[in-house]
Amino acid sequence: MVKRIGTKQRKTRNKLKQYYRERGKLSLSKYFQEFALGDKVGLSLHAMIQAGRFHPRFHGLTGTITGNKKGFCVEVIIQDQDKQKTLYIHPIHLVRN
């Protein structure tokens, strides 16, 4: 077999690129945002923060908060094709819908 070259961030240059007005310091309100049980959130990778990041193929999907936490990360359930998947994501990568 051929060994796979690269990491999970491979081929994500445009996906992880930020709008030029959003670059710079992070707003603390986005970093410490709270979510309630059952909230709908959009998954959006933030390039500057590596902690609590999910696989880039889930970028742009919508999920539901289940309320469980691991450290700062929040449990989110998404629908991937015909499967339900559970992800633990840092709030900086979540957008309230």
mmCIF file as gemmi writes it, N, C-alpha and C atoms, coordinates in Angstrom:
data_model
loop_
_atom_site.group_PDB
_atom_site.id
_atom_site.type_symbol
_atom_site.label_atom_id
_atom_site.label_alt_id
_atom_site.label_comp_id
_atom_site.label_asym_id
_atom_site.label_entity_id
_atom_site.label_seq_id
_atom_site.pdbx_PDB_ins_code
_atom_site.Cartn_x
_atom_site.Cartn_y
_atom_site.Cartn_z
_atom_site.occupancy
_atom_site.B_iso_or_equiv
_atom_site.pdbx_formal_charge
_atom_site.auth_seq_id
_atom_site.auth_asym_id
_atom_site.pdbx_PDB_model_num
ATOM 1 N N . MET Axp A 1 ? 0.833 -1.192 0 1 0 ? 1 A 1
ATOM 2 C CA . MET Axp A 1 ? 0 0 0 1 0 ? 1 A 1
ATOM 3 C C . MET Axp A 1 ? 0.874 1.25 0 1 0 ? 1 A 1
ATOM 4 N N . VAL Axp A 2 ? 0.29 2.312 -0.472 1 0 ? 2 A 1
ATOM 5 C CA . VAL Axp A 2 ? 0.995 3.592 -0.522 1 0 ? 2 A 1
ATOM 6 C C . VAL Axp A 2 ? 0.706 4.361 0.766 1 0 ? 2 A 1
ATOM 7 N N . LYS Axp A 3 ? 1.743 4.936 1.34 1 0 ? 3 A 1
ATOM 8 C CA . LYS Axp A 3 ? 1.578 5.701 2.564 1 0 ? 3 A 1
ATOM 9 C C . LYS Axp A 3 ? 0.947 7.05 2.235 1 0 ? 3 A 1
ATOM 10 N N . ARG Axp A 4 ? -0.027 7.449 3.051 1 0 ? 4 A 1
ATOM 11 C CA . ARG Axp A 4 ? -0.704 8.725 2.842 1 0 ? 4 A 1
ATOM 12 C C . ARG Axp A 4 ? 0.227 9.861 3.209 1 0 ? 4 A 1
ATOM 13 N N . ILE Axp A 5 ? 0.285 10.868 2.359 1 0 ? 5 A 1
ATOM 14 C CA . ILE Axp A 5 ? 1.165 12.003 2.584 1 0 ? 5 A 1
ATOM 15 C C . ILE Axp A 5 ? 0.354 13.158 3.167 1 0 ? 5 A 1
ATOM 16 N N . GLY Axp A 6 ? 0.874 13.765 4.214 1 0 ? 6 A 1
ATOM 17 C CA . GLY Axp A 6 ? 0.239 14.951 4.763 1 0 ? 6 A 1
ATOM 18 C C . GLY Axp A 6 ? -0.552 14.674 6.024 1 0 ? 6 A 1
ATOM 19 N N . THR Axp A 7 ? -1.164 15.732 6.521 1 0 ? 7 A 1
ATOM 20 C CA . THR Axp A 7 ? -1.942 15.668 7.746 1 0 ? 7 A 1
ATOM 21 C C . THR Axp A 7 ? -3.397 15.97 7.44 1 0 ? 7 A 1
ATOM 22 N N . LYS Axp A 8 ? -4.205 16.117 8.487 1 0 ? 8 A 1
ATOM 23 C CA . LYS Axp A 8 ? -5.61 16.404 8.24 1 0 ? 8 A 1
ATOM 24 C C . LYS Axp A 8 ? -5.845 17.861 7.838 1 0 ? 8 A 1
ATOM 25 N N . GLN Axp A 9 ? -4.805 18.7 7.946 1 0 ? 9 A 1
ATOM 26 C CA . GLN Axp A 9 ? -4.943 20.078 7.479 1 0 ? 9 A 1
ATOM 27 C C . GLN Axp A 9 ? -4.522 20.233 6.019 1 0 ? 9 A 1
ATOM 28 N N . ARG Axp A 10 ? -4.185 19.14 5.382 1 0 ? 10 A 1
ATOM 29 C CA . ARG Axp A 10 ? -3.761 19.182 3.985 1 0 ? 10 A 1
ATOM 30 C C . ARG Axp A 10 ? -4.923 19.623 3.09 1 0 ? 10 A 1
ATOM 31 N N . LYS Axp A 11 ? -4.63 20.473 2.1 1 0 ? 11 A 1
ATOM 32 C CA . LYS Axp A 11 ? -5.593 20.999 1.123 1 0 ? 11 A 1
ATOM 33 C C . LYS Axp A 11 ? -6.697 21.829 1.778 1 0 ? 11 A 1
ATOM 34 N N . THR Axp A 12 ? -6.363 22.582 2.835 1 0 ? 12 A 1
ATOM 35 C CA . THR Axp A 12 ? -7.373 23.411 3.498 1 0 ? 12 A 1
ATOM 36 C C . THR Axp A 12 ? -6.999 24.887 3.434 1 0 ? 12 A 1
ATOM 37 N N . ARG Axp A 13 ? -6.166 25.29 2.488 1 0 ? 13 A 1
ATOM 38 C CA . ARG Axp A 13 ? -5.696 26.679 2.445 1 0 ? 13 A 1
ATOM 39 C C . ARG Axp A 13 ? -6.864 27.661 2.327 1 0 ? 13 A 1
ATOM 40 N N . ASN Axp A 14 ? -7.781 27.427 1.409 1 0 ? 14 A 1
ATOM 41 C CA . ASN Axp A 14 ? -8.901 28.351 1.245 1 0 ? 14 A 1
ATOM 42 C C . ASN Axp A 14 ? -9.932 28.196 2.343 1 0 ? 14 A 1
ATOM 43 N N . LYS Axp A 15 ? -10.087 27.004 2.856 1 0 ? 15 A 1
ATOM 44 C CA . LYS Axp A 15 ? -11.071 26.755 3.897 1 0 ? 15 A 1
ATOM 45 C C . LYS Axp A 15 ? -10.688 27.445 5.201 1 0 ? 15 A 1
ATOM 46 N N . LEU Axp A 16 ? -9.394 27.498 5.509 1 0 ? 16 A 1
ATOM 47 C CA . LEU Axp A 16 ? -8.924 28.093 6.756 1 0 ? 16 A 1
ATOM 48 C C . LEU Axp A 16 ? -8.57 29.565 6.621 1 0 ? 16 A 1
ATOM 49 N N . LYS Axp A 17 ? -8.663 30.129 5.422 1 0 ? 17 A 1
ATOM 50 C CA . LYS Axp A 17 ? -8.316 31.53 5.223 1 0 ? 17 A 1
ATOM 51 C C . LYS Axp A 17 ? -9.395 32.427 5.821 1 0 ? 17 A 1
ATOM 52 N N . GLN Axp A 18 ? -8.968 33.48 6.511 1 0 ? 18 A 1
ATOM 53 C CA . GLN Axp A 18 ? -9.912 34.405 7.116 1 0 ? 18 A 1
ATOM 54 C C . GLN Axp A 18 ? -10.104 35.631 6.238 1 0 ? 18 A 1
ATOM 55 N N . TYR Axp A 19 ? -11.281 36.229 6.379 1 0 ? 19 A 1
ATOM 56 C CA . TYR Axp A 19 ? -11.553 37.504 5.721 1 0 ? 19 A 1
ATOM 57 C C . TYR Axp A 19 ? -10.593 38.532 6.306 1 0 ? 19 A 1
ATOM 58 N N . TYR Axp A 20 ? -10.094 39.452 5.5 1 0 ? 20 A 1
ATOM 59 C CA . TYR Axp A 20 ? -9.016 40.324 5.96 1 0 ? 20 A 1
ATOM 60 C C . TYR Axp A 20 ? -9.436 41.236 7.11 1 0 ? 20 A 1
ATOM 61 N N . ARG Axp A 21 ? -10.713 41.518 7.275 1 0 ? 21 A 1
ATOM 62 C CA . ARG Axp A 21 ? -11.162 42.352 8.39 1 0 ? 21 A 1
ATOM 63 C C . ARG Axp A 21 ? -11.301 41.556 9.691 1 0 ? 21 A 1
ATOM 64 N N . GLU Axp A 22 ? -11.276 40.25 9.627 1 0 ? 22 A 1
ATOM 65 C CA . GLU Axp A 22 ? -11.429 39.431 10.82 1 0 ? 22 A 1
ATOM 66 C C . GLU Axp A 22 ? -10.096 38.998 11.419 1 0 ? 22 A 1
ATOM 67 N N . ARG Axp A 23 ? -9.004 39.329 10.773 1 0 ? 23 A 1
ATOM 68 C CA . ARG Axp A 23 ? -7.691 38.93 11.282 1 0 ? 23 A 1
ATOM 69 C C . ARG Axp A 23 ? -7.303 39.791 12.473 1 0 ? 23 A 1
ATOM 70 N N . GLY Axp A 24 ? -6.365 39.303 13.266 1 0 ? 24 A 1
ATOM 71 C CA . GLY Axp A 24 ? -5.9 40.063 14.419 1 0 ? 24 A 1
ATOM 72 C C . GLY Axp A 24 ? -6.304 39.395 15.718 1 0 ? 24 A 1
ATOM 73 N N . LYS Axp A 25 ? -6.484 40.201 16.741 1 0 ? 25 A 1
ATOM 74 C CA . LYS Axp A 25 ? -6.816 39.678 18.065 1 0 ? 25 A 1
ATOM 75 C C . LYS Axp A 25 ? -8.198 39.034 18.074 1 0 ? 25 A 1
ATOM 76 N N . LEU Axp A 26 ? -8.338 38.034 18.93 1 0 ? 26 A 1
ATOM 77 C CA . LEU Axp A 26 ? -9.629 37.383 19.12 1 0 ? 26 A 1
ATOM 78 C C . LEU Axp A 26 ? -10.47 38.2 20.09 1 0 ? 26 A 1
ATOM 79 N N . SER Axp A 27 ? -11.784 38.225 19.851 1 0 ? 27 A 1
ATOM 80 C CA . SER Axp A 27 ? -12.661 38.852 20.83 1 0 ? 27 A 1
ATOM 81 C C . SER Axp A 27 ? -12.924 37.823 21.937 1 0 ? 27 A 1
ATOM 82 N N . LEU Axp A 28 ? -12.819 38.25 23.163 1 0 ? 28 A 1
ATOM 83 C CA . LEU Axp A 28 ? -12.992 37.34 24.284 1 0 ? 28 A 1
ATOM 84 C C . LEU Axp A 28 ? -14.432 36.851 24.408 1 0 ? 28 A 1
ATOM 85 N N . SER Axp A 29 ? -15.386 37.639 23.929 1 0 ? 29 A 1
ATOM 86 C CA . SER Axp A 29 ? -16.775 37.203 23.99 1 0 ? 29 A 1
ATOM 87 C C . SER Axp A 29 ? -17 35.974 23.113 1 0 ? 29 A 1
ATOM 88 N N . LYS Axp A 30 ? -16.309 35.893 21.983 1 0 ? 30 A 1
ATOM 89 C CA . LYS Axp A 30 ? -16.427 34.721 21.116 1 0 ? 30 A 1
ATOM 90 C C . LYS Axp A 30 ? -15.706 33.524 21.742 1 0 ? 30 A 1
ATOM 91 N N . TYR Axp A 31 ? -14.606 33.787 22.417 1 0 ? 31 A 1
ATOM 92 C CA . TYR Axp A 31 ? -13.82 32.731 23.033 1 0 ? 31 A 1
ATOM 93 C C . TYR Axp A 31 ? -14.568 32.083 24.197 1 0 ? 31 A 1
ATOM 94 N N . PHE Axp A 32 ? -15.304 32.882 24.969 1 0 ? 32 A 1
ATOM 95 C CA . PHE Axp A 32 ? -15.99 32.38 26.162 1 0 ? 32 A 1
ATOM 96 C C . PHE Axp A 32 ? -17.497 32.266 25.975 1 0 ? 32 A 1
ATOM 97 N N . GLN Axp A 33 ? -17.996 32.2 24.747 1 0 ? 33 A 1
ATOM 98 C CA . GLN Axp A 33 ? -19.445 32.145 24.546 1 0 ? 33 A 1
ATOM 99 C C . GLN Axp A 33 ? -20.037 30.856 25.11 1 0 ? 33 A 1
ATOM 100 N N . GLU Axp A 34 ? -21.245 30.963 25.621 1 0 ? 34 A 1
ATOM 101 C CA . GLU Axp A 34 ? -21.952 29.839 26.239 1 0 ? 34 A 1
ATOM 102 C C . GLU Axp A 34 ? -23.089 29.4 25.332 1 0 ? 34 A 1
ATOM 103 N N . PHE Axp A 35 ? -23.394 28.107 25.361 1 0 ? 35 A 1
ATOM 104 C CA . PHE Axp A 35 ? -24.484 27.552 24.572 1 0 ? 35 A 1
ATOM 105 C C . PHE Axp A 35 ? -25.401 26.76 25.484 1 0 ? 35 A 1
ATOM 106 N N . ALA Axp A 36 ? -26.7 26.833 25.189 1 0 ? 36 A 1
ATOM 107 C CA . ALA Axp A 36 ? -27.686 26.087 25.965 1 0 ? 36 A 1
ATOM 108 C C . ALA Axp A 36 ? -27.956 24.741 25.305 1 0 ? 36 A 1
ATOM 109 N N . LEU Axp A 37 ? -28.556 23.847 26.068 1 0 ? 37 A 1
ATOM 110 C CA . LEU Axp A 37 ? -28.904 22.526 25.566 1 0 ? 37 A 1
ATOM 111 C C . LEU Axp A 37 ? -29.88 22.655 24.391 1 0 ? 37 A 1
ATOM 112 N N . GLY Axp A 38 ? -29.568 22.016 23.276 1 0 ? 38 A 1
ATOM 113 C CA . GLY Axp A 38 ? -30.443 22.017 22.11 1 0 ? 38 A 1
ATOM 114 C C . GLY Axp A 38 ? -30.225 23.154 21.141 1 0 ? 38 A 1
ATOM 115 N N . ASP Axp A 39 ? -29.258 24.047 21.392 1 0 ? 39 A 1
ATOM 116 C CA . ASP Axp A 39 ? -28.972 25.145 20.458 1 0 ? 39 A 1
ATOM 117 C C . ASP Axp A 39 ? -28.429 24.602 19.146 1 0 ? 39 A 1
ATOM 118 N N . LYS Axp A 40 ? -28.824 25.23 18.039 1 0 ? 40 A 1
ATOM 119 C CA . LYS Axp A 40 ? -28.27 24.903 16.731 1 0 ? 40 A 1
ATOM 120 C C . LYS Axp A 40 ? -27.054 25.779 16.5 1 0 ? 40 A 1
ATOM 121 N N . VAL Axp A 41 ? -25.948 25.166 16.086 1 0 ? 41 A 1
ATOM 122 C CA . VAL Axp A 41 ? -24.711 25.905 15.841 1 0 ? 41 A 1
ATOM 123 C C . VAL Axp A 41 ? -24.126 25.507 14.491 1 0 ? 41 A 1
ATOM 124 N N . GLY Axp A 42 ? -23.437 26.454 13.889 1 0 ? 42 A 1
ATOM 125 C CA . GLY Axp A 42 ? -22.706 26.18 12.663 1 0 ? 42 A 1
ATOM 126 C C . GLY Axp A 42 ? -21.261 25.904 12.989 1 0 ? 42 A 1
ATOM 127 N N . LEU Axp A 43 ? -20.649 24.974 12.284 1 0 ? 43 A 1
ATOM 128 C CA . LEU Axp A 43 ? -19.253 24.628 12.512 1 0 ? 43 A 1
ATOM 129 C C . LEU Axp A 43 ? -18.397 25.418 11.541 1 0 ? 43 A 1
ATOM 130 N N . SER Axp A 44 ? -17.505 26.238 12.092 1 0 ? 44 A 1
ATOM 131 C CA . SER Axp A 44 ? -16.655 27.089 11.276 1 0 ? 44 A 1
ATOM 132 C C . SER Axp A 44 ? -15.253 27.092 11.88 1 0 ? 44 A 1
ATOM 133 N N . LEU Axp A 45 ? -14.297 26.542 11.171 1 0 ? 45 A 1
ATOM 134 C CA . LEU Axp A 45 ? -12.929 26.468 11.688 1 0 ? 45 A 1
ATOM 135 C C . LEU Axp A 45 ? -12.323 27.851 11.819 1 0 ? 45 A 1
ATOM 136 N N . HIS Axp A 46 ? -11.668 28.09 12.938 1 0 ? 46 A 1
ATOM 137 C CA . HIS Axp A 46 ? -10.92 29.328 13.153 1 0 ? 46 A 1
ATOM 138 C C . HIS Axp A 46 ? -9.453 28.96 13.055 1 0 ? 46 A 1
ATOM 139 N N . ALA Axp A 47 ? -8.756 29.548 12.106 1 0 ? 47 A 1
ATOM 140 C CA . ALA Axp A 47 ? -7.406 29.111 11.765 1 0 ? 47 A 1
ATOM 141 C C . ALA Axp A 47 ? -6.379 29.341 12.87 1 0 ? 47 A 1
ATOM 142 N N . MET Axp A 48 ? -6.573 30.363 13.701 1 0 ? 48 A 1
ATOM 143 C CA . MET Axp A 48 ? -5.554 30.698 14.696 1 0 ? 48 A 1
ATOM 144 C C . MET Axp A 48 ? -5.56 29.776 15.907 1 0 ? 48 A 1
ATOM 145 N N . ILE Axp A 49 ? -6.669 29.104 16.176 1 0 ? 49 A 1
ATOM 146 C CA . ILE Axp A 49 ? -6.795 28.27 17.374 1 0 ? 49 A 1
ATOM 147 C C . ILE Axp A 49 ? -6.772 26.801 16.97 1 0 ? 49 A 1
ATOM 148 N N . GLN Axp A 50 ? -5.785 26.056 17.478 1 0 ? 50 A 1
ATOM 149 C CA . GLN Axp A 50 ? -5.714 24.632 17.156 1 0 ? 50 A 1
ATOM 150 C C . GLN Axp A 50 ? -6.473 23.783 18.17 1 0 ? 50 A 1
ATOM 151 N N . ALA Axp A 51 ? -6.687 24.305 19.365 1 0 ? 51 A 1
ATOM 152 C CA . ALA Axp A 51 ? -7.351 23.527 20.408 1 0 ? 51 A 1
ATOM 153 C C . ALA Axp A 51 ? -8.818 23.307 20.068 1 0 ? 51 A 1
ATOM 154 N N . GLY Axp A 52 ? -9.304 22.101 20.299 1 0 ? 52 A 1
ATOM 155 C CA . GLY Axp A 52 ? -10.712 21.808 20.111 1 0 ? 52 A 1
ATOM 156 C C . GLY Axp A 52 ? -11.173 21.881 18.672 1 0 ? 52 A 1
ATOM 157 N N . ARG Axp A 53 ? -10.266 21.636 17.751 1 0 ? 53 A 1
ATOM 158 C CA . ARG Axp A 53 ? -10.585 21.721 16.328 1 0 ? 53 A 1
ATOM 159 C C . ARG Axp A 53 ? -11.159 20.389 15.848 1 0 ? 53 A 1
ATOM 160 N N . PHE Axp A 54 ? -12.009 20.431 14.839 1 0 ? 54 A 1
ATOM 161 C CA . PHE Axp A 54 ? -12.607 19.235 14.272 1 0 ? 54 A 1
ATOM 162 C C . PHE Axp A 54 ? -12.011 18.989 12.889 1 0 ? 54 A 1
ATOM 163 N N . HIS Axp A 55 ? -12.325 17.869 12.289 1 0 ? 55 A 1
ATOM 164 C CA . HIS Axp A 55 ? -11.802 17.542 10.965 1 0 ? 55 A 1
ATOM 165 C C . HIS Axp A 55 ? -12.368 18.51 9.934 1 0 ? 55 A 1
ATOM 166 N N . PRO Axp A 56 ? -11.55 18.994 9.007 1 0 ? 56 A 1
ATOM 167 C CA . PRO Axp A 56 ? -12.013 20.005 8.037 1 0 ? 56 A 1
ATOM 168 C C . PRO Axp A 56 ? -13.189 19.573 7.164 1 0 ? 56 A 1
ATOM 169 N N . ARG Axp A 57 ? -13.457 18.279 7.038 1 0 ? 57 A 1
ATOM 170 C CA . ARG Axp A 57 ? -14.586 17.88 6.195 1 0 ? 57 A 1
ATOM 171 C C . ARG Axp A 57 ? -15.923 18.262 6.822 1 0 ? 57 A 1
ATOM 172 N N . PHE Axp A 58 ? -15.942 18.566 8.14 1 0 ? 58 A 1
ATOM 173 C CA . PHE Axp A 58 ? -17.169 18.981 8.81 1 0 ? 58 A 1
ATOM 174 C C . PHE Axp A 58 ? -17.379 20.489 8.777 1 0 ? 58 A 1
ATOM 175 N N . HIS Axp A 59 ? -16.439 21.244 8.204 1 0 ? 59 A 1
ATOM 176 C CA . HIS Axp A 59 ? -16.53 22.704 8.137 1 0 ? 59 A 1
ATOM 177 C C . HIS Axp A 59 ? -17.764 23.111 7.337 1 0 ? 59 A 1
ATOM 178 N N . GLY Axp A 60 ? -18.605 23.957 7.929 1 0 ? 60 A 1
ATOM 179 C CA . GLY Axp A 60 ? -19.799 24.435 7.25 1 0 ? 60 A 1
ATOM 180 C C . GLY Axp A 60 ? -21.062 23.67 7.591 1 0 ? 60 A 1
ATOM 181 N N . LEU Axp A 61 ? -20.956 22.565 8.327 1 0 ? 61 A 1
ATOM 182 C CA . LEU Axp A 61 ? -22.142 21.801 8.702 1 0 ? 61 A 1
ATOM 183 C C . LEU Axp A 61 ? -22.833 22.438 9.91 1 0 ? 61 A 1
ATOM 184 N N . THR Axp A 62 ? -24.049 22.013 10.168 1 0 ? 62 A 1
ATOM 185 C CA . THR Axp A 62 ? -24.816 22.492 11.314 1 0 ? 62 A 1
ATOM 186 C C . THR Axp A 62 ? -25.011 21.342 12.292 1 0 ? 62 A 1
ATOM 187 N N . GLY Axp A 63 ? -24.876 21.644 13.574 1 0 ? 63 A 1
ATOM 188 C CA . GLY Axp A 63 ? -25.029 20.627 14.603 1 0 ? 63 A 1
ATOM 189 C C . GLY Axp A 63 ? -25.901 21.109 15.739 1 0 ? 63 A 1
ATOM 190 N N . THR Axp A 64 ? -26.109 20.225 16.712 1 0 ? 64 A 1
ATOM 191 C CA . THR Axp A 64 ? -26.941 20.518 17.876 1 0 ? 64 A 1
ATOM 192 C C . THR Axp A 64 ? -26.121 20.303 19.148 1 0 ? 64 A 1
ATOM 193 N N . ILE Axp A 65 ? -26.2 21.249 20.07 1 0 ? 65 A 1
ATOM 194 C CA . ILE Axp A 65 ? -25.508 21.141 21.352 1 0 ? 65 A 1
ATOM 195 C C . ILE Axp A 65 ? -26.25 20.142 22.237 1 0 ? 65 A 1
ATOM 196 N N . THR Axp A 66 ? -25.505 19.202 22.84 1 0 ? 66 A 1
ATOM 197 C CA . THR Axp A 66 ? -26.133 18.23 23.731 1 0 ? 66 A 1
ATOM 198 C C . THR Axp A 66 ? -25.922 18.568 25.201 1 0 ? 66 A 1
ATOM 199 N N . GLY Axp A 67 ? -25.048 19.506 25.504 1 0 ? 67 A 1
ATOM 200 C CA . GLY Axp A 67 ? -24.895 19.952 26.888 1 0 ? 67 A 1
ATOM 201 C C . GLY Axp A 67 ? -23.684 19.394 27.611 1 0 ? 67 A 1
ATOM 202 N N . ASN Axp A 68 ? -23.144 18.272 27.171 1 0 ? 68 A 1
ATOM 203 C CA . ASN Axp A 68 ? -21.969 17.714 27.841 1 0 ? 68 A 1
ATOM 204 C C . ASN Axp A 68 ? -20.744 18.545 27.498 1 0 ? 68 A 1
ATOM 205 N N . LYS Axp A 69 ? -19.8 18.597 28.445 1 0 ? 69 A 1
ATOM 206 C CA . LYS Axp A 69 ? -18.56 19.349 28.222 1 0 ? 69 A 1
ATOM 207 C C . LYS Axp A 69 ? -17.364 18.497 28.606 1 0 ? 69 A 1
ATOM 208 N N . LYS Axp A 70 ? -16.253 18.724 27.911 1 0 ? 70 A 1
ATOM 209 C CA . LYS Axp A 70 ? -14.959 18.165 28.285 1 0 ? 70 A 1
ATOM 210 C C . LYS Axp A 70 ? -13.996 19.332 28.332 1 0 ? 70 A 1
ATOM 211 N N . GLY Axp A 71 ? -13.692 19.797 29.523 1 0 ? 71 A 1
ATOM 212 C CA . GLY Axp A 71 ? -12.867 20.985 29.65 1 0 ? 71 A 1
ATOM 213 C C . GLY Axp A 71 ? -13.632 22.186 29.111 1 0 ? 71 A 1
ATOM 214 N N . PHE Axp A 72 ? -13.021 22.917 28.165 1 0 ? 72 A 1
ATOM 215 C CA . PHE Axp A 72 ? -13.702 24.045 27.536 1 0 ? 72 A 1
ATOM 216 C C . PHE Axp A 72 ? -14.582 23.597 26.379 1 0 ? 72 A 1
ATOM 217 N N . CYS Axp A 73 ? -14.355 22.402 25.855 1 0 ? 73 A 1
ATOM 218 C CA . CYS Axp A 73 ? -15.045 21.952 24.644 1 0 ? 73 A 1
ATOM 219 C C . CYS Axp A 73 ? -16.476 21.496 24.939 1 0 ? 73 A 1
ATOM 220 N N . VAL Axp A 74 ? -17.34 21.683 23.932 1 0 ? 74 A 1
ATOM 221 C CA . VAL Axp A 74 ? -18.759 21.368 24.044 1 0 ? 74 A 1
ATOM 222 C C . VAL Axp A 74 ? -19.079 20.208 23.115 1 0 ? 74 A 1
ATOM 223 N N . GLU Axp A 75 ? -19.988 19.319 23.543 1 0 ? 75 A 1
ATOM 224 C CA . GLU Axp A 75 ? -20.371 18.189 22.708 1 0 ? 75 A 1
ATOM 225 C C . GLU Axp A 75 ? -21.416 18.641 21.685 1 0 ? 75 A 1
ATOM 226 N N . VAL Axp A 76 ? -21.146 18.325 20.417 1 0 ? 76 A 1
ATOM 227 C CA . VAL Axp A 76 ? -22.032 18.69 19.318 1 0 ? 76 A 1
ATOM 228 C C . VAL Axp A 76 ? -22.34 17.431 18.52 1 0 ? 76 A 1
ATOM 229 N N . ILE Axp A 77 ? -23.616 17.227 18.187 1 0 ? 77 A 1
ATOM 230 C CA . ILE Axp A 77 ? -24.011 16.088 17.351 1 0 ? 77 A 1
ATOM 231 C C . ILE Axp A 77 ? -24.303 16.612 15.955 1 0 ? 77 A 1
ATOM 232 N N . ILE Axp A 78 ? -23.686 15.996 14.945 1 0 ? 78 A 1
ATOM 233 C CA . ILE Axp A 78 ? -23.908 16.382 13.552 1 0 ? 78 A 1
ATOM 234 C C . ILE Axp A 78 ? -24.4 15.174 12.771 1 0 ? 78 A 1
ATOM 235 N N . GLN Axp A 79 ? -24.984 15.438 11.627 1 0 ? 79 A 1
ATOM 236 C CA . GLN Axp A 79 ? -25.424 14.388 10.714 1 0 ? 79 A 1
ATOM 237 C C . GLN Axp A 79 ? -24.422 14.344 9.557 1 0 ? 79 A 1
ATOM 238 N N . ASP Axp A 80 ? -23.675 13.258 9.436 1 0 ? 80 A 1
ATOM 239 C CA . ASP Axp A 80 ? -22.7 13.08 8.359 1 0 ? 80 A 1
ATOM 240 C C . ASP Axp A 80 ? -23.206 11.958 7.459 1 0 ? 80 A 1
ATOM 241 N N . GLN Axp A 81 ? -23.736 12.345 6.307 1 0 ? 81 A 1
ATOM 242 C CA . GLN Axp A 81 ? -24.39 11.406 5.39 1 0 ? 81 A 1
ATOM 243 C C . GLN Axp A 81 ? -25.547 10.745 6.13 1 0 ? 81 A 1
ATOM 244 N N . ASP Axp A 82 ? -25.481 9.441 6.38 1 0 ? 82 A 1
ATOM 245 C CA . ASP Axp A 82 ? -26.568 8.743 7.061 1 0 ? 82 A 1
ATOM 246 C C . ASP Axp A 82 ? -26.229 8.403 8.513 1 0 ? 82 A 1
ATOM 247 N N . LYS Axp A 83 ? -25.101 8.932 9.024 1 0 ? 83 A 1
ATOM 248 C CA . LYS Axp A 83 ? -24.677 8.627 10.389 1 0 ? 83 A 1
ATOM 249 C C . LYS Axp A 83 ? -24.746 9.863 11.263 1 0 ? 83 A 1
ATOM 250 N N . GLN Axp A 84 ? -25.044 9.646 12.541 1 0 ? 84 A 1
ATOM 251 C CA . GLN Axp A 84 ? -24.948 10.706 13.526 1 0 ? 84 A 1
ATOM 252 C C . GLN Axp A 84 ? -23.583 10.618 14.186 1 0 ? 84 A 1
ATOM 253 N N . LYS Axp A 85 ? -22.875 11.739 14.261 1 0 ? 85 A 1
ATOM 254 C CA . LYS Axp A 85 ? -21.545 11.734 14.859 1 0 ? 85 A 1
ATOM 255 C C . LYS Axp A 85 ? -21.476 12.745 15.991 1 0 ? 85 A 1
ATOM 256 N N . THR Axp A 86 ? -20.67 12.421 16.998 1 0 ? 86 A 1
ATOM 257 C CA . THR Axp A 86 ? -20.477 13.273 18.158 1 0 ? 86 A 1
ATOM 258 C C . THR Axp A 86 ? -19.085 13.879 18.092 1 0 ? 86 A 1
ATOM 259 N N . LEU Axp A 87 ? -19.02 15.203 18.214 1 0 ? 87 A 1
ATOM 260 C CA . LEU Axp A 87 ? -17.755 15.916 18.186 1 0 ? 87 A 1
ATOM 261 C C . LEU Axp A 87 ? -17.639 16.77 19.442 1 0 ? 87 A 1
ATOM 262 N N . TYR Axp A 88 ? -16.438 16.922 19.965 1 0 ? 88 A 1
ATOM 263 C CA . TYR Axp A 88 ? -16.17 17.847 21.057 1 0 ? 88 A 1
ATOM 264 C C . TYR Axp A 88 ? -15.401 19.012 20.47 1 0 ? 88 A 1
ATOM 265 N N . ILE Axp A 89 ? -16.021 20.193 20.481 1 0 ? 89 A 1
ATOM 266 C CA . ILE Axp A 89 ? -15.493 21.345 19.756 1 0 ? 89 A 1
ATOM 267 C C . ILE Axp A 89 ? -15.367 22.528 20.714 1 0 ? 89 A 1
ATOM 268 N N . HIS Axp A 90 ? -14.274 23.272 20.569 1 0 ? 90 A 1
ATOM 269 C CA . HIS Axp A 90 ? -14.087 24.498 21.335 1 0 ? 90 A 1
ATOM 270 C C . HIS Axp A 90 ? -15.059 25.558 20.821 1 0 ? 90 A 1
ATOM 271 N N . PRO Axp A 91 ? -15.636 26.388 21.693 1 0 ? 91 A 1
ATOM 272 C CA . PRO Axp A 91 ? -16.631 27.391 21.275 1 0 ? 91 A 1
ATOM 273 C C . PRO Axp A 91 ? -16.128 28.393 20.237 1 0 ? 91 A 1
ATOM 274 N N . ILE Axp A 92 ? -14.827 28.578 20.102 1 0 ? 92 A 1
ATOM 275 C CA . ILE Axp A 92 ? -14.311 29.526 19.113 1 0 ? 92 A 1
ATOM 276 C C . ILE Axp A 92 ? -14.634 29.062 17.7 1 0 ? 92 A 1
ATOM 277 N N . HIS Axp A 93 ? -14.831 27.747 17.513 1 0 ? 93 A 1
ATOM 278 C CA . HIS Axp A 93 ? -15.126 27.191 16.19 1 0 ? 93 A 1
ATOM 279 C C . HIS Axp A 93 ? -16.628 27.05 15.934 1 0 ? 93 A 1
ATOM 280 N N . LEU Axp A 94 ? -17.457 27.602 16.824 1 0 ? 94 A 1
ATOM 281 C CA . LEU Axp A 94 ? -18.91 27.479 16.677 1 0 ? 94 A 1
ATOM 282 C C . LEU Axp A 94 ? -19.543 28.84 16.436 1 0 ? 94 A 1
ATOM 283 N N . VAL Axp A 95 ? -20.544 28.874 15.57 1 0 ? 95 A 1
ATOM 284 C CA . VAL Axp A 95 ? -21.287 30.09 15.263 1 0 ? 95 A 1
ATOM 285 C C . VAL Axp A 95 ? -22.74 29.837 15.586 1 0 ? 95 A 1
ATOM 286 N N . ARG Axp A 96 ? -23.35 30.723 16.359 1 0 ? 96 A 1
ATOM 287 C CA . ARG Axp A 96 ? -24.751 30.546 16.753 1 0 ? 96 A 1
ATOM 288 C C . ARG Axp A 96 ? -25.66 30.74 15.549 1 0 ? 96 A 1
ATOM 289 N N . ASN Axp A 97 ? -26.595 29.81 15.328 1 0 ? 97 A 1
ATOM 290 C CA . ASN Axp A 97 ? -27.545 29.922 14.218 1 0 ? 97 A 1
ATOM 291 C C . ASN Axp A 97 ? -28.852 30.522 14.675 1 0 ? 97 A 1
